[in-house]
Amino acid sequence: MTLPDSNSVISDESPPAHSTKITINVSGRTFEIELEKLTKYPTTLLGSSELGAYFDSVNNEYFFDRNRDTFESIFDFYMSGKLYPPRGIPEEMYLEEVAFFRMMSIFNVESDDEEEEGEARKLSKCTAIMKAVNKALQDPSSSIPGKIWGWLDLFFIALSVIAMITETNPLIKDMISVKGSTEQKIAFIVESVTVFFFTFDVLIRLTVSDARLDFLRSPATWLDVVTVAPYYFELFLDASRFKGLKVLRMARVVRVLKLIKKNKRLLLIAYVMSHSLGELSLLIIVWAMCITVAGSAFYYCEVDVNPMVNSGVDGLWWAVVTMSTVGYGDIVPVTFVGKGFSTVFFYIGMVFLALPLTIIVGAFSKQYESKGTWSLNKNDNKINRLYDNSKNKAKK
């Protein structure tokens, strides 16, 4: 069972020598392809002499009991020269199929990993430690120290948020406001410890980062800076002279957003939202149009009659509350015509909200499936590296 060249397959159980087109059956789904396109990549399973071992002489085809949805991506590579990751396929499953058909050998992904390991051995001990720390911080699940640091970060985020909310209680607020009291000291210690931890976290990430400039430009970095800045302003400036510092304390609420970086699902949602801005803008535009029309109509129906409606702004506020189905009840119609318009626009609001939401949910599901459970870190994702290498190879 051998494949000596691209024009023939010499085997007791292989197709005739004059056959240039073969049929591949993957779990019931058949694919037809010219043999020359397979033998163009002799290091892969389909292009090597081992292909004959899977020949079914009864049906005159090559049979593979593998995942057929994943194989479509592999088959497309032989046709187009580009390896596109399939949608809705877990990363582990796809890598398993790619490894079975030996696609890794084409793009030297494994050799790239070996080169990186070789370079790591040549690096100084200090640089090696920095790389290890950086990997642990970027991917806490990769090591035990990373997991410990990740749980510490979650603990201090929760502690900071709980302390901030507790301080708003009138009784506790009065106790903390007394200078020199035990409660004030405890509150200061809790705030100081959490801020110092977040500050150290930012500094250590900056120190071990491979691309410090990109790190400083990252929105996540500025999010961390905003969460600790109010503390240092209050520490070095007189809060009684700068009343604006009280407003800055509200920035501590932003610490809750740090949880997004700790959860891959939340990161995936943020990624999908950023790639669905077109659909979201459609919702905003449609809703703004409805609110403008409904608010204006309500204003002219109720003006000079309803004491709760004094300007067009009141009409727009009523439209926002009514068409979003919230219904605060602070502004209500009193005229017969106003009540009729309110009923109509209430149902129109539900319809106009539902239509764009259907489009947004569809786009969200599409993006979510295409990303699946794959890593959002492009450098650590072997799938993305396969895709990039296939594009570079196709260009050459």
N, C-alpha and C positions, 0 to 999 in steps of 0.2 A: 504494500500500500504506500505508494510514493507519488509525489508531485514533482517530476523532474524539471518541468518548465511551465511557462504560462500558457502553453497551447495544448497540453495533454495531461491526462491523469492516468498513469499506468498502475492498475491494481486489478486483482481478480474480481473485486466487488465494486469497482468504480465504473463511471459512465464510459461510453465509447470514447476513443481517442480523439475523434473529430468533434466532440461536443465542446463548445466554447461557453455555453450558458448552463449554469447549474441551478438547482432548486434547493433551498435551505428551509427546513421545517423546524420551527421553534415552538414547541408545545401546541401544535395545531395550526399555527399561523405560518403561511409559506411566503418565502421571499425568493425572487429570481434575480440573478446577477451574473455578469460575465466573469469568467474565471480569471481573466487578465487583471481585473480590478482587485481581486483578492491577492493574487501572487505578487502584486505590486508592493505588498507589505509582508515579506516572508517571515518576519519575526512574530507576527500575530498567529493565532491558532488557525483562523480561516485561510491564511495565506501560506501556511506551512504544509509539510508532508503529512502531519498528524491529522489533517482534515479527513483523509480516507478512512480513518478508524470509525467515523460517525456515518459512513455511507450505508443507506438502506437499499439493498438491491431489489427488494420486492416493489417498493414504491419509486425507485430510481430517484432518490433524494437524500440529502444529508439531514439527519434528525438530531436535534438538541433538546433535551428536557430542561430548559432554562426559562427564565422570565422573558416572555415575549414582548412586553411593553418596553422593557429596558433594551432589548435587542434592536428595536427600531432606531434608537440613537446610534448604536454601533453600526447598523446597516447603512444609515445615512452618511456615516463617516466615509465608508468605502465609495459611496456615490458622489459625495461633495468635497471630501477632504477636510471637513470640519466636524468636530465632536461636540454636539449641542446637548447639554444636560436635559434629560426629560423632566416633564412636570409631574408632580405628585409621587415621585419615587424617592424613598428614603435614601440618604447618602450611603449608609452602610450596604444596602442592597445593590445600589448602582456600582459601588467600588468592587463588590464581590463579583458581579457580572463582568465588569471591565477587566478584573484580574484573571477571570477564567478564560476570556478570549484574548488575553495577553495584549491589551491595547496600551498598557503602561510603557511597553518597550519602544513604542513609536516616538513618544515625546520625552523619554528619558526622565520621567518624574522620579523614579526610584534612584536614578543616578544623581539627580539633583539633591535628593535627601542625603545620599552618601557624601556628596561634595560638601554640603552644609555641615555634616558631622565631622568631616575631615578638617574643615576650616575651624570648627569649634575647638578641635584638639590643639590647633596651632595658636589659638588665642591665649592671651595671658590669663592667669587665674582670676584677676580682678574683673576683666572683661567677661569671662565665662560666668562669673557670679552675677554680674549685672544682667546678662542675657537670661539667666535662670530666674532672677527676681522679676524681670520684665514679663517673662512668660507666665509666671505665677500670678502676677497682678492682672494681666490681660485675660487670662483663662484660669480662674481659681480652681476649676475642676481638674486641672492637669497635674496637680501635686497636693500633698497634704498641707504644706505651709500655705499654699494659695487658698485652700479651703478654709483654713483657720483665719487667715486675714479677711477673706470674704465674709465669714460669719461675724468677725469683729466689726467690720464695716456696717453690716446690717444692724448689729446691736447698738452701735453708737448713733446710727440714723434714727432708730426707734427711740432711744433714750433722749435724743435731742428734741424730737417731735413731741414726745410725752411731756418733757419738762416745759416746753414752750406753751403747750395747751394748759398745763397745770397752773402756770403763772398767771393765766387770765382769770382764774377763780378769784372773786372779790376778797374773800377771806385770806387766801394765800397771798394775794397781791398786796394787801395791807401789811401782812407780816414781813414780806420781802422788802417793802419800801422802808422799813425801820432800819436805819444805819447801825451796823454792828450786831444785828440780831443773828441768831443761829440759822434761821431760815434764809436770810440773805447770803450768808457764807456758803450754805449748802447749794443754793441756786448758782452762785458764782463758780463754785468748784465744778459742778456738773457741766455748766456752760463752757468753762475753761478746758476741761478734759476733752469734751467732744470737739471743740474747735481745734485744739492742739492735735488731736488725732486726724481730723480732716486736713489740717495744714501739712502734717507730716506725710499723709497719703499723697497729696499733690506734689510735694517736693521730691519724694522718693520716686514717684512715677516720672517726673521730669528728669531726674538724675539718670535713671536706667533706660529711658526711652531711646530707641534707635533713631528716631526722627524728632528731635526736640522742637524744631520750628513748626512742624505739623501738629505736635502735641499742644503747643501754645495757641495755635489757631483753632483748635478743636472746640466746638461749642460745649462739650462735656467738661473741658478744663475751666472754661469761664463760668460754667454752672457751679463748679466747686469753689471758685474764687468768690462768687457772689454770696455763697452760703456762709463764708467765714469773714468777709469784709466788715459787716456791721459790728462784730465783736471787737476788732482792732480799732475801728473808728471810736467806739465808746471807751476803749481802754486808754487811748492816747489823747482823746479830745474831751472837753468838758460837755457832757450831755445837756446840762442846764443852759449853756450858752448857744448850743446848736439844736434847736427843736427838731430840725430835719432828721436828726439821727434816730428819732423814734420811728420815723417812716421806714428807715433802712432796716429796722429790726424785723419788718415784715418779710424781708428777703430770706429770713431763716426758714420760712415755709417752703422755699424752693428745695430744701434738703430732701423733701419727700420724693422729688423727681430723680434723686440719685438712685432710687430703687430700680429705675428703668435699666441702668447699666448692669444690674445684678441678675436680671431675668432675661433669658434668651427669647421667651415668648413676647415680653414687652418690647424688646429690641426689634423683633420681627414686626410687631404692630406699628412701631414708629417708622420702620423701613417701608412698610406697605402704605402708610398714610402719606409719607413723603413722595411716593410714586403714584399717588392717586389724587394729586392736587387738582388736576383737571376736572375730575368728577366732583370734588368738594366745592370747587369754585362754581360749578353748575348749580349746586344746591343753594349756595349763598346768593347767586344772581337771581334765581327763580324766587327765592324767599323774599329778597329785598323788593322785587317788583310787586309781589302780592301785598307786602306790608305797606308799601307806598300808596297803592291804589286803595286798599281797605282803610288805611288810616285817614287818607284824605276824604273818602266818602263818609266815614264816621264823623269826622270833624264838621263837615257841612250839614250833616243831619242833626247834630246835637248842639252846635254853637248857638249862643244866645238863649238856649233853653235849658241845657244841662250845666249846672254850676261846677261839675267835675271836669268839664272840657273848656279850657280857656285858650288853647292854642293848637296849632297843628302837631306840635310835639306830643301833646296829650293823646291826640288821635293815633299817632304812630305807636306810642306806648301801649295803647289799648289793642292795636293790631298785633303787636309782638306777643302780648300776653294771651290774646284770644286765639290767634292762628297757630301758636305753639301748643295749644291745649293746656296751658298752665292755669289760667283763670284766677288771678289774685283777687279780683272783685273790687279793687280800689277805684276803677272807672267802669261804670255800667251805663247802658243806654236807658233813656227815660221816654223817648218819643217812640211812636208806633213804627215810623219808618226806620229809625235807628235800630230798633229791635229786629226788624225784618232783615236789614243789612247784616246785623250781627249773626243771625242764624245762618244766612247764606255764606258769609265769609268764614264762619267756623268750619263748615264742611269743606269749603274750597281749600282752606288751609291744610286740612288733613290730607286731601288729595294731592295738593302740590308738594307736600312734604314727603308723601309716600312714593311718588313717581321718581324723583331724583335719588331717593334712598335705595330704590331697587337697583339703579345703575351703579351706585356707590358700593353696595353690597356685592354685586357681581364683579366689579373691578377689584374689590378687596379680596374676594375669594380666588380670583385668577392670580393675583400677585402672591397671595398666601400659599397657594398650591405650587406655584413656580418656584418659590423659595423653599417651601417644605421645612424639613428639619435640618437643612444644611447650614453650615457655619456662616455667620455674617462677616467673619474675619477672612478677607480674601487671601491673605498670606498663609493662613493655617488650613485652608480648605484645598485638599488635593483635587477635588472636582473642578474648582475654579482654575487651578493651575493647568489641569488637563485641557480645559476649554481654551485658555489663553495660549497654551503651546500649540494647540491645533490650529488656531487662527494664524499664529506666526508662521507655522509650517506651510499653511495654505498660501500665504502671501509670497513665500519664497518659491 
